[in-house]
Amino acid sequence: MNINIHIDSMNFDCKYLTGREIPKNEQTTGKRLPFFYFWMKDHYFQTSKENFSKTNWSFNDDSRAIRHNSLIKEKLLKQLPDIVGLSLYNWNSEILLDNAKWFKEQNPNVLIIAGGPVAEATKDFFEKNQEVDIVILGPGIQVFKNVIDCVIEGRSTEQVQGVTYMKDNQLIINPSLPKQHQPLLINWAENFREEVTALIKEYHRSYKRVIVQTYYLHGCPYSCSFCEQGLQSWTKINKRPIQYLYKEIDLLCELADVDNDDSQIEIEFLDANFGITKDYLDIMQYLIDTNLANGNKLILGIQYFAKNSVDTVFEIYRMIRNSTLPTQYFKQGYMALQDTNAEVLRLNGRPPSKEWEKIAEFKKLTQTDRIKLNQVDLILGLIGQTYESLSVTLCDLFEHHLFGTNPPQLFIILPNTPLTINGVDNLKVTNMWHRRFVGKGYHIIDFDDDEISSIDNLSKPILAESDTMTSQEIMTIFYMYTLLAHLRSHTRWLDTPLAFMLNHHGKTDKDFVKTFAKHFHPTKQHLLPASVREDINCLTRWLTGDDKFFMRRDNDDKGYLVFHSVAKYRFHHSYKDVSNLLYKIFTDTVGKDTTLLKGVMQWLELITWFSDKKKTSMVSYNYDDVALLKQENFYLSKFTANFNKSFSSDSILEMYKNLKSPDLEMNLSWEPVPESQQKVLNFSK
């Protein structure tokens, strides 16, 4: 009799797609193929071919618990598994562990094996989840294979290296499987071509985009405190035979439907350090060429770029930007930085990795981009960070034009990292809950009348406080970053005042950010506008766990604001509050108030989109030119700012409800003023 092996996994996207019948044109994320199922199955096929013939394989990635899912339940009851593998992440562990209970209820002898970032090799984990028999930490493909062999061959699994289990109320942690350099065996493109092809076609009936995850290199040579792959069990780098990857690319390019934009395929690389070797240049060129030869429909996704291989990584960036390869955001650029402070990086097991070389290359790469859509991966809450050190980091990023439109990361605390492997009793960790995830779109408000169910909710364990930073300081830096990024990189609102302070008063970008940080310091927040102060207060209450969700309401009381965009909202919907605050910061930066600075602020009010805007024309100098000192003499004109969107609250709220961004672009027209009203502004030396 064959052994039935079942892989229970659920990717992040499954929560928002499976069982919900969302029309393709309204889907905000793609549906991922069950990568770990195919990887485990293929690995077992290649390493235990005789035993593989004695197995049947199945998977489930539905976001609904099996006990409440009649279709899945009926299918599984026909062939109950003997072995169940759980791939546990923070977004799926509750459902998958409930599924494990259901399997035990149906078959008490089923062997439940848990792996993944939130599976814990602790007595507490086993006592809370008594349905779990074995935990595998770290890269567990080979360990999982060895367990299956034991079951098929009638041997005990208790001696398998790399497993943890409970016996006689004692936690047994077996020695790890010795780390070896060996080929990464992934070749489903040949071994399970028909099954993969059929599943992609089946998914396309319900989902617009199918995402196929893959690896070239597995493992990571670094020991970052915040990452599961910082453990020693991950430090061996295993390389996949490159011809297997090329065959996979060939297949996916063929399957990408040239004539149907409603059926997309994305290849998503999971490598922890994409670009760490020169091989990646060949892979990228092969992908570009093969995709182009097949209609250029396959979409590229990459999760993590290498930290040290500056030349190779930025050559990959250039290849992507100079090609027609469809990609989600890599044409804008991505840089894994975490911090610019070398001591903070060392404290977190992440030795400085040519940060300033990366910054110089990144600046060259994005220097012609007017709107900076790039992503710089900054983490807030790292061990050793302080409000002052992060203020310097903000200065570094701002000075080098590295603020992107994506917010910084909060420090997600996972159980199996160098920081937490021995427990987190000395850390204040809270579960931060989100009402819903939006993959695409301008997510500003979660409206009260939106259909948001508990399945939309997502929680992440976040470092709320450290020995060197309070919760208020962490969320203040978060708010500062998102506001500065919006004003610097997206709206370019700061261009004119920064040029004015530099050319008229000799004050640099760094001078401005230092002053900005001083005004936002927690000891001075009582001086901030009430609207801004309450934003930060609500963010802090959310981080500390005093509030389960981010509880800040919008000005019209239609719903709850969204944490990552609350500073953007505040700028456009409490414009007087924010602009008056910035006016004080500019005045403090230059050391005095001036008539010209007042003129700059009036000019900015004219050309800026904000809700309930009344004034769209005025007689003024062109302060964009005045700030740059483009000439000696400047003349008054009547300027009119033409926005092609309404300023009414109702129309703006409707756009937000549809996840549409208000059009921030403006056409500026002018006409001369009568000679009698003319007054020359002179800057002759």
Secondary structure as GFF3:
##gff-version 3
##sequence-region A 1 685
A	DSSP	beta_strand	3	8	.	.	.	ID=ss1
A	DSSP	alpha_helix	14	17	.	.	.	ID=ss2
A	DSSP	three_ten_helix	24	26	.	.	.	ID=ss3
A	DSSP	beta_strand	31	32	.	.	.	ID=ss4
A	DSSP	alpha_helix	35	47	.	.	.	ID=ss5
A	DSSP	alpha_helix	49	52	.	.	.	ID=ss6
A	DSSP	beta_strand	55	60	.	.	.	ID=ss7
A	DSSP	three_ten_helix	66	68	.	.	.	ID=ss8
A	DSSP	alpha_helix	70	78	.	.	.	ID=ss9
A	DSSP	beta_strand	83	87	.	.	.	ID=ss10
A	DSSP	alpha_helix	93	106	.	.	.	ID=ss11
A	DSSP	beta_strand	111	115	.	.	.	ID=ss12
A	DSSP	alpha_helix	123	128	.	.	.	ID=ss13
A	DSSP	beta_strand	134	136	.	.	.	ID=ss14
A	DSSP	alpha_helix	141	153	.	.	.	ID=ss15
A	DSSP	three_ten_helix	157	159	.	.	.	ID=ss16
A	DSSP	beta_strand	163	167	.	.	.	ID=ss17
A	DSSP	beta_strand	170	173	.	.	.	ID=ss18
A	DSSP	alpha_helix	188	191	.	.	.	ID=ss19
A	DSSP	alpha_helix	193	204	.	.	.	ID=ss20
A	DSSP	beta_strand	209	214	.	.	.	ID=ss21
A	DSSP	beta_strand	217	218	.	.	.	ID=ss22
A	DSSP	three_ten_helix	228	230	.	.	.	ID=ss23
A	DSSP	three_ten_helix	232	234	.	.	.	ID=ss24
A	DSSP	beta_strand	238	239	.	.	.	ID=ss25
A	DSSP	alpha_helix	242	255	.	.	.	ID=ss26
A	DSSP	beta_strand	264	269	.	.	.	ID=ss27
A	DSSP	alpha_helix	279	293	.	.	.	ID=ss28
A	DSSP	beta_strand	299	302	.	.	.	ID=ss29
A	DSSP	alpha_helix	310	321	.	.	.	ID=ss30
A	DSSP	beta_strand	334	338	.	.	.	ID=ss31
A	DSSP	alpha_helix	342	347	.	.	.	ID=ss32
A	DSSP	alpha_helix	355	366	.	.	.	ID=ss33
A	DSSP	beta_strand	375	380	.	.	.	ID=ss34
A	DSSP	alpha_helix	387	399	.	.	.	ID=ss35
A	DSSP	beta_strand	409	410	.	.	.	ID=ss36
A	DSSP	beta_strand	428	434	.	.	.	ID=ss37
A	DSSP	beta_strand	445	447	.	.	.	ID=ss38
A	DSSP	three_ten_helix	454	456	.	.	.	ID=ss39
A	DSSP	beta_strand	458	465	.	.	.	ID=ss40
A	DSSP	alpha_helix	471	485	.	.	.	ID=ss41
A	DSSP	pi_helix	486	490	.	.	.	ID=ss42
A	DSSP	alpha_helix	495	505	.	.	.	ID=ss43
A	DSSP	alpha_helix	509	520	.	.	.	ID=ss44
A	DSSP	three_ten_helix	522	527	.	.	.	ID=ss45
A	DSSP	alpha_helix	530	544	.	.	.	ID=ss46
A	DSSP	beta_strand	559	561	.	.	.	ID=ss47
A	DSSP	three_ten_helix	563	565	.	.	.	ID=ss48
A	DSSP	alpha_helix	566	573	.	.	.	ID=ss49
A	DSSP	alpha_helix	575	590	.	.	.	ID=ss50
A	DSSP	alpha_helix	595	607	.	.	.	ID=ss51
A	DSSP	beta_strand	617	620	.	.	.	ID=ss52
A	DSSP	alpha_helix	623	628	.	.	.	ID=ss53
A	DSSP	beta_strand	633	634	.	.	.	ID=ss54
A	DSSP	beta_strand	637	643	.	.	.	ID=ss55
A	DSSP	alpha_helix	649	657	.	.	.	ID=ss56
A	DSSP	beta_strand	666	672	.	.	.	ID=ss57
A	DSSP	three_ten_helix	675	677	.	.	.	ID=ss58
A	DSSP	beta_strand	681	682	.	.	.	ID=ss59
###
